Structure formats: structure tokens, C-alpha cells
Amino acid sequence: MCVGLSAKVVKISEGTAVVDAGGAKREVSAQLLEDLEPGDYVMVHAGVAIAKITDEDDDETDQLMEELL
């Protein structure tokens, strides 16, 4: 099973994005996604932003992860 984490995009620069995942900021590849802007939410897997999601999706993902842990 693969697990992706939801994160909010803080900054975009040359194919990479700085994202905030629960207060932890990290740099991920943003090359798979078009029209990504600060404030967008993404699903991150293995250091790559793999999909844009809504803020409602982000809230649901956070809730599910809390239940699992």
C-alpha cells in the first residue's frame, strides 16, 4: 500500500514546490502538475506532488491519518 500526504503549497520555483504538511515544510517536485500556485493543496508521494486536491480533501485526509495513527 502506498500512502500520500496532503500538503499546502507555500512557494513555487522552477519545477519544485515548498509545501507545508502539518507544520513540516519540505521541498517536493512539482513537475507533474500544471498551473500550481501558492495556496493550492496537493497530494505528495515519495517527494513528488502527484495531484491537486481541494482543501476539503486535505481536511478529510488529515482526519483519516489521525484515526490510523
C-alpha positions in Angstrom: 0.0 0.0 0.0 1.2 3.5 -0.9 0.5 6.5 1.3 0.3 10.0 0.0 0.3 13.0 2.3 -1.7 16.1 1.7 0.1 19.4 1.9 -0.4 23.1 1.2 1.8 24.8 -1.4 3.8 27.6 0.1 6.1 28.5 -2.7 6.8 27.5 -6.4 10.2 27.8 -8.1 11.5 26.1 -11.3 9.7 22.8 -11.1 9.8 22.5 -7.3 7.4 23.5 -4.6 7.8 24.1 -0.9 4.9 22.5 0.8 3.6 22.6 4.4 2.3 19.2 5.6 1.0 19.6 9.2 3.6 22.3 10.0 6.6 20.5 8.5 7.9 22.3 5.4 9.7 20.4 2.7 10.7 20.8 -1.0 9.0 18.5 -3.5 9.0 18.1 -7.2 6.0 19.9 -8.9 6.9 18.9 -12.5 3.8 16.6 -12.9 1.3 19.4 -12.2 0.4 22.4 -14.3 -0.9 25.7 -13.0 0.2 25.1 -9.4 0.1 28.2 -7.2 0.9 29.0 -3.6 -2.2 28.2 -1.5 -3.1 25.1 -3.6 -3.4 21.8 -1.9 -1.6 18.7 -3.3 -1.1 15.0 -2.6 2.6 14.2 -2.1 4.1 10.8 -2.5 7.8 9.9 -2.5 8.8 13.6 -2.7 6.6 14.3 -5.7 3.4 16.3 -5.8 1.2 13.9 -7.7 -2.3 15.5 -7.7 -4.0 18.8 -6.9 -6.7 18.4 -4.2 -9.3 20.6 -2.5 -8.9 22.0 1.0 -11.9 19.7 1.9 -9.8 16.7 0.6 -6.9 17.9 2.8 -9.1 18.1 5.9 -10.5 14.6 5.2 -7.0 13.1 4.6 -5.8 14.7 7.9 -8.7 13.2 9.8 -8.2 9.7 8.3 -4.5 9.8 9.1 -5.2 10.8 12.8 -7.6 7.8 13.0 -5.0 5.4 11.6 -2.3 6.6 14.0 
